[in-house]
Amino acid sequence: MQDLKISGQLVDVVARCIRPATITISGTKIKSVEYEDKAPNVYLIPGFVDAHIHIESSMLLPAEFARQSVVHGTVACVCDPHEIANVCGVEGIDYMIKNGKQSPLKFYFGAPSCVPATEFDSAGAVLDASKVEELLACDDIYFLAEMMNYPGVIEQDAQVHAKLAAARKYRKPIDGHAPELTGDGLKAYAAAGISTDHECMTIAEAEAKLALGMKIQIREGSAAKNFDDLLPLMVKYADSIMFCSDDKHPNDLLKNGHINALARRAVAAGYNPVDVLRVCSYNPVKHYGLNVGLLQVGDEADFLIVGDLKDFTISEVFIAGKKVAEHGHPLFEFIEDISIINNFEADKITVDDIHVTPEGNSMKVIVVDDGQLFTHSHRVVPRAVEGNVVSDVQQDVLKLVVYNRYHPSKPAVGFIRNIGLKAGAMASTVSHDSHNIVAVGASDAEIVRAINSLIDCKGGVLACNGEEMKVLPLPVAGLISIKNGEETARLYEEVDAMAKRLGSTLKAPFMTLAFMSLLVIPKLKLSDKGLFDGRSYSFTALMDEKAGQ
């Protein structure tokens, strides 16, 4: 194969400079970099790296996620496959790795540390310390994924510390997840070798973690948006931060971009483009030890040709010396031969199964904030009809149901505010992290109809009202579509649009709904076993005799 020469203004994120140069590519690597007096007025920049993402949340298979993200300049992703692992165990992780290898994008998968996320909800699999160590011993596993069980770290839980010890044994980084953790607890958490956190919401929280040597991953996903609040960390801590998506829905990825959009916003906010590009490439590459090139001699030829360092308009994308995208179009095809794995045993329910008997004059209600995963807790007077507490649309207090999809059980019922539905229901089998069925609605009948319709298709996201129903089937583990990115995004947008027509004012109602069962993020959440207080880390009663809020 003949060597390829490309000239332009080379952005060297290692030396922190921009110089005219010609790079020579031989096979997959950069053979030479020759600096010159002048070169074409285009920029050669390292490819973008997402420092923490759950590919499953895109509802796309890894190979299709690759097609839709390389056009935005993404060359690598640091991936936690704990969503599919909670459904299908090690088989699910292997499935993601194998599928990802069918694309040129570089996927770096970790070993999920918390499957299930807690002992207070039911998942489809359990990865104990011995299974986690087996994963960490594999060459295809690059890190121990986010340690959400921070109480277990602090309280010296044997299984938790065995997983941490295995990561240290194999010299693989340990990712963190410690929202609002402070003081001695945070010190113990960092001392255990946990090196990152993507859950910070304030500068003060981030600086406390940075002071203990942790790296901060600034998150901007489809639901949790912390970028604007945390971007000022660039002033003092540009060498200790990374950008990440965490969770990104398909239409968001296709229309709004990926890490390139964050780079654009950071430069628009006044930060030096070279510093911004280091955050998007050098920092995650060095932290995780990724085989991703940084435009140095001997590196893999992973880079972009862009028109400027402001909008980062991408003309060409190269991964391992091969052009994979050009002018917004991927240069590899959608893979249609797709195998399916799943774990779905739920039986259909009736309205009697979600009946709630009023047992007091005060009821705890989950309160959501748009763009945040944290919730609040209010007290309201329950609305009962014929001995059943039902949704109170006038007060925006809706019935919320989480139903175990792996084993026969009774649905758990709570109530939630700020979803905003005035009619109908929403339901999803994307329900972090155990991915049971979660549903919310204006009436018991619509909630039951939504849940039973998802049982019929063995997974998906759905909105319904009377005779109208919109659904995006997710046959792979109840999490992932087998359609291409454009079709998946179209169907998702139809479901999303219907939820908003039914009254939801949330920017991403299904992403928000998906996190209402994630117990490791406070304050009040609902698992398939009941209402859960994320601060006391214990179940709590739905109703009591207290009045008011």
C-alpha positions, 0 to 999 in steps of 0.5 A: 500500500502506498504511503498517504501524505496530508498537509495542513495546520497540525494541532499538536496537543502534546507540545501544545502548539499549532504548526504547518506540517505534512504527515505521512501515513503508512498502513495504520500509523503515522510514519513521519511529521514534517514541519514546514513554513506553510501548509494549506489552511485546514487543520489536522486535529486528533479525533474526539474521544467520549470519556464515558458512555453507555452505548446502549442508551443510544438504542443503537448497536455499537457498529451502528453507533459508530456509523452515526458518531464518526461523522461527528469526528468521534474516533473512540469511546470509553464504554461501560456496558453495565446496561446490557450486563444487568439484563444478560450478564457476561453474554451481553458484554461479549455481544457488545464487544463483538458487535463493536469490532464490526466497525472501525471506531475504537470501543474500549469496554470496561468490566461493570462493577455494579450488576445489579446496581444495588441489592434493593432492585432486581436485575437479570444477572449478577456479576460477583467479584470472581466474574468481574476479575475474570473480565478484568483479566481479558485483553478486551476489557480496559477498566473497572467501570463506574463504582456506584456502590460508594457506601460499599467502598466506604463501609469495606464491603468484601465483594466491592473491595475484591473488585477494586483489588482485581482492577489494581491487580491487572493495573486497570483504571477504576471509574467512579460514580459518587454524587454529593459524596463529601468529607471522610467518605469521599476521602475513603472513596478516592483512597480506594483507587477510584480515579474519575467521577462524572456525577458532579453538579457544582464546581465546589463538588468537582474541586473537592474530588480534584483535590483528592487526585480524581479526574472529572468527566464533564457530562452533557447527555440527553438528560443530565446536562452539567456542561455549562455549570462545570466548564469553568473548571477549564481555567485551573484544571484543564489537564484533569478534566474530560468530556463525556456523554454518559447517556445519549439518545439516537435523535440527539446524536444524529441531530446535535452531534457528539463530543464535537459539539462540546468542543465547539461550545467550549471554544465559543465560551472563550477557552483556548482551542488547543486546551479544549482539544487536549480535554477531548483527546489527550486526557482520556487517551493518557488516563485510560492508556488507549491505543488512540493516536495524537498525531505523533510519529508512531501513533495510530493515524486517528485524526480529523481534517477540519476547516477551522478551530471554532466550528470544527466543521469536519471534512474527513475522518481517519481511524487507523489510517483509513478514511471512515467519514467524509463531509458528514457521511460514513464510509461504511455500511449498516450491518443488517445481519443482526443476532438478538439476545434478550431476557424477558419473562414478565407476565401481563398485569391488570389494573388491580395489580397497581391498586394503591389503598390510601393509608394516610393523609400524606404521600411522598412524591418524587419530584424531577428537575428537567436536565438533572438526574437528582430528584426531590421529595414532596408531600401531597394529599393523595387523590383517592377514587373508590379506595384507590389512589390515582393520578392527580393530573390537576396537581401534576402528580402521576402514578409511577410503576416499576415492574420486574421483567425477569421474575414473577412479582407484583408491580411497585407503585409510587407517584411523581411530579413534573412529568406533566402528562395530561392524558395517556401514558409512557412506558419503557424497558430502558430503566436504569440500571436493572432495566425493569419496565417503568411506566407513568400515566394519567390513568391506571388503565393507560399505564396497564395498557402501556406495560402490557404492550411492551410485554408483547414486543419484549422491550421498547419505548412507548407512548399511548392514549386511547386508540393511538400508540407510538412505539420503538421496539428494542428487541436486543435486551429490551435496550437496543434497536436492530434498525439503522440510526436514521430509522431508530431516531425517527421512531424515537422522535415519534414516541417522544413527540407523542409524550410531549403532545400528551403534556410532558414539558421535559426536554427528554421525557423518556431519558428522565423516566429511565432514571427514576429507578436508578437508586444510586442517584438521590433523592427519592426513586422507585425500584421494582421492590418499592420506594427508595430514599437514596440518601438514607440508602433504604426503603421508605413508606409511600404514605404516612399521617403527616400533612403538607410538604 
